[in-house]
Amino acid sequence: MQHSEVVLILDFGSQYTQLIARRVRECGVYSEIHPYNIPFEKIETMDPAAIVFSGGPSSVYEDDAPIPDGRIFSLNKPILGICYGLQVIAHKLDGEVDRSAKREYGRAELKVLKGSPLLEANHKPLTVWMSHGDALKSLPNGFEVLANSSNSPICAIGNIGEKIYGVQFHPEVVHTPGGKEILHNFLYNVAGCKGGWNAGSFVEQAIKNIRNKVGDERVILALSGGVDSSVAAVLLHNAIGDKLYCFHIDTGLMRKGESEEVVRVFRDHYKMNLDFVDASNTFLGKLSGVEDPERKRKIVGNAFIEVFEQEAKKLGGIGYLAQGTLYPDVIESVSFKGPSHTIKTHHNVGGLPERMNLKLIEPFHELFKDEVREVGKELGLPERFLKRHPFPGPGLAVRILGPITKENVKLLQEADAIFNEELEKSGWYDKVWQAFTVLLPVRSVGVMGDQRTYEQVAAIRAVTSVDGMTADFAELPHDLLGSVSTRIINEVRGINRVVYDVSSKPPSTIEWE
């Protein structure tokens, strides 16, 4: 998609690089992430409105340190360096960087020494988030110190005439309360951006692009009922109407009542071309006796492709496969770090375009998850779909620890439905990032009435998070936990014990498998 202005973010390996891009977009300016060694000629072609250097784990004085092409500074573009990015600026422009006398991690008090278009003069210290072991020892020519902290005499620098700034702290994280305002100052006060990037402008342009790209051809989409595929379906339907054909494949591993709801909303309410495929016996048969989570993922992914391919071939004459691919998936393989070490096997419907000679259409390949939700609001999608918690591609297969059976799936569906009902009833569903139930391969002794029971254990998990990168267990009220436990044990025959997961990410992951 063409954009009137783009902020280029160069990735030097920071865990927060995606957050920088999101904060810039929240300020109303479109941003893109590229590796630090992007060819200079490509930067020239992009003609960015501004450039941001991310943080990173390296030291600029190391032999193999990631250093960008020095010609970037000849483009006369506004530049903001963050943490390692600040040190890159100093290093390339003949300043000096060395090990800090004292490493600085966590919150610090920033004192603004001189007002500038980036940092307004403020007599009160600003709380900022630090994460560095190196520091500037001397300034590059033409720069001045704008702010310091008790541990960093040079904590923010600027060459106001050249519009080049650097900060030693991380304005993009929530632990820097005024960080978004600082980024806003850079974008508008320093770079002179016009803004205008929002869900409404995206929808308008995306519909035009989809119509132009598709023409008279037909498009198929795997509609799971999750946020990405649901919003994609409505966007495509608005753009091309009956040329969109959706399939909902019930793997037998869905949440309770989910398949019926997808059919009711998208086929009955939106009047889309939607085929419902009950393939539960196929999936459960292939998973019989399988315990290893990665094998489960591969089995579900391969079975999904097989079923989808069979159904799509019945239509014939399809030109495009639509997918809900998001921007983090796109940049995962081109960022500083390269391909992720652990990529979930069942992502979208990989392999189909090549096997079926289909062209791809990915309307959200430039968007983050929260932006897709905003697009869904703009399109009028029911809030129930937009606020739905993340659900793994392999479904309940990776929330049943141990072998998959119809009986275990039924137990987990019922227990999970109760947990979510109680969360919604108490008002906690929208307060947590994700909540779900896990069926453990453990049996415990219990007493019901006067009889001894020996049944399964369910673990319930709820986490709070901003973006899923880190998460804390939700401190649910004890009376809510008690209600959930009582209902599951009373109503789900086969479970006689409920435990609550109080681990955070890291060191644990959100999902158990």
Residue pairs with C-beta under 8 A, 6 or more apart in sequence:
1 205
1 206
1 209
1 366
3 30
3 197
4 194
4 196
5 29
5 30
5 49
5 193
5 194
6 30
6 31
6 32
6 46
6 47
6 48
6 49
7 24
7 29
7 30
7 31
7 32
7 48
7 49
7 50
7 51
7 52
7 187
7 191
7 193
8 31
8 32
8 34
8 43
8 46
8 48
8 50
8 51
8 52
9 17
9 20
9 21
9 24
9 31
9 32
9 33
9 34
9 51
9 52
9 54
10 34
10 35
10 36
10 38
10 51
10 52
10 53
10 54
10 68
10 85
11 17
11 33
11 34
11 35
11 36
11 54
11 56
11 331
11 335
11 336
12 36
12 53
12 54
12 55
12 56
12 58
12 66
12 84
12 85
12 88
12 336
13 54
13 56
13 57
13 58
13 66
13 84
13 336
13 337
14 20
14 54
14 55
14 56
14 57
14 82
14 83
14 84
15 469
16 54
16 55
16 170
16 172
16 173
17 33
17 54
17 55
17 335
17 336
18 33
18 328
18 331
18 368
18 467
18 469
19 172
19 173
19 467
20 31
20 33
20 52
20 54
20 82
20 172
20 183
21 31
21 32
21 33
21 327
21 368
22 172
22 368
22 370
22 467
23 171
23 172
23 179
23 180
23 183
24 31
24 52
24 183
24 187
25 31
25 197
25 368
25 371
26 180
27 180
27 183
27 184
27 187
27 188
27 195
28 193
28 195
28 196
28 197
28 198
29 49
29 187
29 193
29 195
29 197
30 197
30 366
31 52
32 46
32 366
33 331
33 335
34 42
34 334
35 334
35 335
35 336
36 53
36 66
36 67
36 68
36 336
37 66
37 68
37 69
39 69
40 69
40 71
40 72
43 51
43 69
43 72
43 75
44 75
48 77
49 77
49 78
49 191
49 192
49 193
50 77
50 78
50 79
50 80
50 186
50 187
50 190
50 191
50 193
51 72
51 75
51 77
51 78
51 79
51 80
52 79
52 80
52 81
52 82
52 85
52 186
53 68
53 79
53 80
53 81
53 82
53 84
53 85
53 86
53 88
53 89
54 82
54 83
54 84
54 85
55 82
55 83
55 84
55 85
55 131
55 170
56 66
56 83
56 84
56 85
56 336
57 84
58 64
58 65
58 66
58 84
59 65
59 87
59 97
59 99
59 133
59 134
60 67
60 84
60 87
60 88
60 90
60 91
60 97
60 134
61 91
61 97
61 98
66 336
67 88
67 91
67 92
68 88
68 92
70 92
72 79
73 79
73 92
73 93
73 164
76 162
77 163
78 163
78 164
78 186
78 190
78 191
78 192
79 89
79 163
79 164
79 165
80 118
80 165
80 166
80 167
80 183
80 186
80 190
81 87
81 88
81 89
81 164
81 165
81 166
81 167
82 166
82 167
82 169
82 170
82 171
82 172
83 131
83 132
83 167
83 168
83 169
83 170
84 132
85 166
86 136
86 157
86 166
86 167
86 168
87 97
87 134
87 136
87 166
89 95
89 140
89 157
89 164
89 166
90 96
90 97
90 136
90 139
90 140
90 143
90 157
90 166
91 97
93 140
93 141
93 142
93 143
94 140
94 141
95 136
95 137
95 138
95 139
95 140
95 143
96 136
96 137
96 138
97 134
97 135
97 136
97 137
98 134
98 135
98 137
99 133
99 134
99 135
100 132
100 133
100 134
100 135
100 151
100 152
101 135
102 151
103 132
103 133
104 130
104 131
104 132
104 133
104 149
104 151
104 152
105 130
105 131
105 132
106 129
106 130
106 131
107 127
107 128
107 129
107 130
107 175
108 127
108 128
108 129
108 130
108 149
108 150
108 151
108 152
108 169
109 125
109 126
109 127
109 128
109 149
109 150
110 125
110 126
110 127
110 128
110 147
110 148
110 149
110 155
110 156
110 169
111 125
111 126
111 147
111 148
111 149
112 119
112 120
112 121
112 122
112 126
112 146
112 147
112 156
113 145
113 146
113 147
113 148
114 121
114 144
114 145
114 146
115 121
116 146
116 158
116 160
116 165
117 160
117 185
117 186
117 189
117 190
118 146
118 156
118 158
118 165
118 167
118 182
118 185
118 186
118 189
118 190
119 146
119 147
119 156
119 182
119 185
120 185
126 176
126 177
126 178
127 175
127 176
127 177
127 178
128 149
128 169
128 170
128 171
128 175
128 176
128 179
129 169
129 170
129 173
129 175
129 176
129 179
130 149
130 151
130 152
130 168
130 169
130 170
131 170
132 168
135 152
135 154
135 168
136 154
136 157
136 168
139 145
139 154
139 157
140 157
140 159
142 159
142 161
142 162
143 157
143 158
143 159
143 164
144 157
144 158
144 159
144 160
145 153
145 154
145 155
145 156
145 157
146 156
146 157
146 158
146 165
147 155
147 156
147 167
148 154
148 155
148 156
149 155
149 168
149 169
152 168
154 168
155 167
155 168
155 169
156 165
156 166
156 167
156 168
156 169
157 165
157 166
158 164
158 165
158 166
159 165
163 190
163 191
165 186
165 190
167 182
169 176
170 176
170 179
171 178
171 179
171 180
171 182
171 183
172 179
172 183
173 179
174 466
176 182
187 193
187 195
188 195
198 374
199 371
199 374
199 375
199 377
199 378
200 378
202 367
202 371
202 375
202 378
203 235
203 375
203 378
203 379
206 235
206 239
206 363
207 235
207 238
207 239
210 235
210 236
210 239
210 240
210 361
210 363
211 239
211 240
213 320
213 361
214 239
214 240
214 243
214 319
214 320
214 361
216 243
217 243
217 318
217 319
217 320
218 243
218 244
218 245
218 315
218 317
218 318
218 319
218 320
219 236
219 240
219 243
219 244
219 245
219 318
219 319
219 320
219 321
219 322
219 361
220 244
220 245
220 246
220 247
220 312
220 315
220 318
220 320
220 321
220 322
220 358
221 229
221 232
221 233
221 236
221 244
221 245
221 246
221 247
221 321
221 322
221 323
222 229
222 246
222 247
222 248
222 249
222 304
222 308
222 323
222 348
222 349
223 229
223 230
223 233
223 246
223 247
223 248
223 262
223 266
223 274
224 230
224 248
224 262
224 391
225 248
225 254
225 258
225 259
225 261
225 262
225 385
225 388
226 324
226 388
226 390
226 391
227 369
227 372
227 373
227 376
227 385
227 386
227 388
228 324
228 326
228 364
228 369
228 372
229 324
230 266
230 376
230 381
230 385
230 386
231 324
231 364
231 372
231 373
231 375
231 376
231 379
231 381
231 385
231 386
232 322
232 323
232 324
232 363
232 364
233 244
233 246
233 266
233 270
233 272
234 270
234 376
234 379
234 380
234 381
235 363
235 375
235 379
236 244
236 322
236 361
236 363
237 244
237 270
237 272
238 379
242 273
244 272
244 273
244 322
245 273
245 275
245 315
245 318
246 266
246 272
246 273
246 274
246 275
247 274
247 275
247 277
247 308
247 311
247 312
248 259
248 262
248 263
248 266
248 274
248 275
248 276
248 277
249 277
249 279
249 304
249 307
249 308
249 311
250 259
250 276
250 277
250 278
250 279
250 280
251 279
251 280
251 283
251 300
251 303
251 304
251 395
252 279
252 280
252 281
252 283
252 284
252 406
252 409
253 280
253 283
253 284
253 300
253 394
253 395
253 396
253 397
253 404
253 409
254 395
254 396
255 391
255 396
255 413
255 416
255 417
255 420
256 413
256 414
256 416
256 417
257 417
259 276
259 278
262 274
263 274
263 276
265 382
265 385
266 272
266 274
267 274
267 276
275 311
277 307
277 311
279 303
279 307
282 303
282 307
283 299
283 300
283 303
284 404
284 405
284 406
284 409
286 299
286 303
287 296
287 299
287 300
287 397
287 404
288 403
288 404
288 405
289 403
290 296
290 299
290 403
290 404
291 402
291 403
291 441
293 398
293 513
294 345
296 394
296 397
296 398
296 404
296 513
297 344
297 345
297 346
297 393
297 394
297 397
297 398
298 345
298 346
299 397
300 345
300 346
300 393
300 394
300 395
300 397
301 345
301 346
301 350
301 393
301 394
304 346
304 349
305 349
305 350
305 351
305 352
305 355
308 349
308 352
309 352
309 355
309 356
312 318
312 352
312 356
313 356
318 356
318 358
319 358
319 359
320 358
320 359
320 360
320 361
321 349
321 352
321 353
321 356
321 358
321 359
321 360
321 361
322 360
322 361
322 362
322 363
323 348
323 349
323 360
323 361
323 362
324 348
324 362
324 364
324 372
325 348
325 362
325 364
325 365
326 364
326 365
326 367
326 368
326 369
326 372
327 364
327 365
327 366
327 367
327 368
328 368
328 369
329 347
329 365
330 365
330 366
332 339
332 340
332 343
333 339
333 340
344 392
344 393
345 393
345 394
346 392
346 393
346 394
347 393
352 358
353 359
353 360
364 371
364 372
364 375
367 375
373 386
373 387
376 385
376 386
377 386
387 429
387 430
389 429
389 432
389 433
389 434
389 435
389 436
390 433
390 434
390 468
392 398
392 399
392 511
396 409
396 412
396 413
396 416
397 404
398 511
398 512
398 513
399 412
399 416
399 436
399 437
399 438
399 439
399 511
399 512
399 513
400 408
400 409
400 412
400 438
400 439
401 438
401 439
401 440
401 441
401 512
401 513
402 408
402 439
402 440
402 441
403 441
407 494
408 439
411 439
411 456
411 458
411 492
411 494
411 495
412 437
412 438
412 439
412 458
414 488
414 491
414 492
415 437
415 439
415 458
415 488
415 492
415 495
416 436
416 437
418 484
418 487
418 488
418 491
418 492
419 435
419 436
419 437
419 460
419 484
419 488
420 429
420 435
422 480
422 483
422 484
422 487
423 429
423 432
423 435
423 462
423 480
426 477
426 480
426 483
428 435
428 462
428 474
428 476
428 480
429 435
431 464
431 474
432 462
432 463
432 464
432 474
433 463
433 464
433 465
433 466
433 468
433 471
433 510
434 461
434 462
434 463
434 465
434 468
434 471
434 510
435 460
435 461
435 462
435 463
435 474
436 460
436 461
437 458
437 459
437 460
437 461
437 488
438 458
438 459
438 460
438 461
438 501
438 512
439 456
439 457
439 458
439 495
440 456
440 457
440 458
440 459
442 456
442 457
443 454
443 455
443 456
443 457
444 454
444 455
444 456
444 457
444 496
444 497
445 452
445 453
445 454
446 452
446 453
446 454
446 455
446 489
446 496
446 497
447 453
448 496
453 496
455 494
455 495
455 496
455 497
456 494
456 495
456 496
456 497
457 495
457 496
457 497
457 498
457 499
458 488
458 492
458 495
458 497
458 498
458 499
459 498
459 499
459 500
459 501
459 512
460 481
460 484
460 498
460 499
460 500
460 501
461 473
461 500
461 501
461 510
461 512
462 473
462 474
462 476
463 471
463 472
463 473
463 474
463 504
463 505
463 510
464 471
464 472
464 473
464 474
465 471
465 472
465 505
465 510
468 510
470 504
470 505
470 506
471 504
471 505
471 510
472 504
472 505
473 501
473 502
473 503
473 504
476 500
481 500
484 498
485 498
488 495
488 498
489 495
489 496
489 497
489 498
501 508
